Amino acid sequence: MKRIYLVVLILSALATACKKAKVSPEPEIPVTPVTPVPPVNNDLPVEAKDGVVFINNGTSAIVTIYAPLKKSVALIGEFNNWQATVMKNTKDGNVWWVQVDNLNPNTEYAYQFLVDDNLKVADPYCEKVLDQSNDSYIDNTTYPGLKPYPVGKTTGIVSVMQGNKSLYTWKNSNGFIRPAKNNLVVYELLLRDFTNEHNYASTLEKLDYLVGLGINAIELMPVNEFEGNLSWGYNPSFYFAPDKYYGTKPALQNFIDECHGRGIAVILDMVLNHSFGQSPMVQLYFDQSSGKPLATSPWFNSNATHPYNVGYDFNHESSATKTFAKNVMKFWMQEYKIDGFRFDLSKGFTQKASVGDEAFSAYDAGRIAIWKDYNNYIRSIDANNFYVILEHFADATEEKVLADEGMMLWNNLNVNMNEATMGWLNNSDFSWAFFAKHGFGKSENLVNFIESHDEERTMYKNLAYGNASATYDVKNLATALKREEMAAALLFAIPGPKMIWQFEELGYDISIDFNGRTGNKPIHWEYFQQKERKALYNTYSKIINLKKKNNIFNAVDATYNLSSGIKYVKLIEGSNTVVVIGNFDVVSKEAIIDFGAGGTWYDAIGGGSITLYGNSYNKILVPGEYHIYSRTALNGG
């Protein structure tokens, strides 16, 4: 079957997220020049690490920055009245460092690096930044007591450090057991468009709603610092700092902790294919005339190696990039106790130049080696069922190698399943959802979804383009919602982990292109009060609980026919058999299916039971009719 590639996904979702920032000069505030000095053989103190480390009970800080080939680097900030303090250079010329003393451990200090007397950048490793252009739009409820930008003292993004930061006390996470991969039901969530307050506290207030739905994992779209405030987050600039538009660091930690307390894993969407121009790592080695990173950059390619890159492309074979990426992964795993990463555009982790999707997707041994290395590193930190999910969409033979290593691969069913829900059958075969079609050895490595942030809403297309016959019309809201129920029943009948895009369970029907592809979307919590939409939510909840409570939905023995109007999946485990069946046509159709045994069969959706006098099920199904039959009654049915 022809693969579905997310070409529009990559180009539109990221390119529109924010205009690509040019690294252009701002009006400068004078800083005492630093006389360039030759590299001095100053070994790093044993306590030093990338960024800032506090010593002497927080009254001193050792500040470092990795900046090879620079002539001079100085530290400027509130601790020296924004006058340059010359930094020492290690004997290999790569790292610059200085110790700052006489600090108040309870004070937040703004600081930057002054590089070669002409460039001011923030600390790539800082956990908080100040942005004069965007911070004023963050309200005090979302981020109480936000430190003001040092207006008149400097320009550009500013780092913040503090010796005695309040440490979050974890309540639930140490005893949390992550759901098995096969039983994973992920809810992809964009904080910006989930609640009007767009913060962790308001999202926590909806946790009962998500628990009721039955999901056991939340995948947060990128929450590390990105350019601007209104974004999908795929334009990252700082990787250790949570974006303040969604709340504080403790608020994020509390959100994760509370999710764990409710049995919900938290997966972070991580964007390490590229960075945007606000990144100090981009700015440190940037050619203004060409608008590209310099060839001397330790991290970035001057020209992207693949056709779907936006922003500035990481050189994924660079040791500097690998060190940085691993530090990012380790930080979020340890500091926030997250349960997994969904890696954006993982297929882009290559130095093999390609033009066009076919070449880009072809088997790439170098890319495989990079992902094996990262996966092994992650497992060295946390081997306890940590989820590594790749948005890969490469050649099936390459994905098989990654799956064999335990990584999980996104599998997009949007086009084919949406054709089915609209009642157009020629391209409605979604059997690509079965792991065996990919050559995988386990269903747990294939994450199937009907919708994601990158896809058009199926309900939008149902209502706009749905098929009709006589009085049966998919463009009718109640009819379209019922067909969404049927699609969910078939999706969750297929063994393996699943993902839902936020409000899919309510039949959200606003186009992805409303207000621009990545623009803010209306938040329709009133949908939950509407009878037909609440019925869809209830059906999702019932089907999800059937999956989680009955091992047969991960059965190895599965047969199916998904190519015609009557679609079914048949699962066998031990003495039990489950058959999920639906009529995706817009006219009545006869279903003739070998159930394998006669006698009583229980209907988990419609209730009651049927009796077969032989192995064959023969029944006329009206359009949109579906059933979940089982040989023995199901738990949660």
Salt bridges, closest charged atoms under 4 A:
GLU28 OE1 - LYS120 NZ 3.30
GLU78 OE1 - LYS147 NZ 2.99
GLU108 OE2 - LYS128 NZ 2.85
GLU127 OE2 - LYS165 NZ 3.44
GLU127 OE1 - LYS249 NZ 2.62
ASP135 OD1 - LYS244 NZ 3.14
GLU188 OE2 - HIS453 ND1 2.46
ASP193 OD2 - ARG192 NH2 2.89
ASP208 OD1 - ARG262 NH2 2.65
ASP257 OD2 - LYS171 NZ 3.41
GLU258 OE2 - LYS171 NZ 3.60
ASP269 OD1 - ARG342 NH1 2.85
ASP313 OD1 - HIS306 NE2 3.81
GLU335 OE2 - LYS249 NZ 2.55
ASP339 OD1 - ARG178 NE 2.77
ASP339 OD2 - HIS260 NE2 2.58
ASP344 OD1 - ARG342 NH1 3.08
ASP357 OD1 - LYS347 NZ 3.52
ASP373 OD2 - LYS326 NZ 3.02
ASP382 OD2 - ARG178 NH2 2.80
GLU391 OE2 - ARG342 NH2 3.18
GLU398 OE2 - ARG367 NE 2.67
GLU398 OE2 - HIS392 NE2 2.77
GLU399 OE1 - ARG3 NH1 3.79
ASP404 OD2 - LYS400 NZ 2.87
GLU405 OE1 - ARG379 NH2 3.86
GLU451 OE1 - ARG457 NH1 2.92
ASP454 OD2 - HIS453 NE2 2.78
GLU485 OE1 - LYS482 NZ 3.26
ASP509 OD2 - ARG533 NH2 2.79
GLU526 OE2 - HIS524 ND1 2.61
ASP585 OD2 - LYS589 NZ 3.41
ASP603 OD2 - HIS627 ND1 2.78
GLU625 OE2 - LYS619 NZ 3.30
GLU625 OE2 - HIS627 NE2 2.73
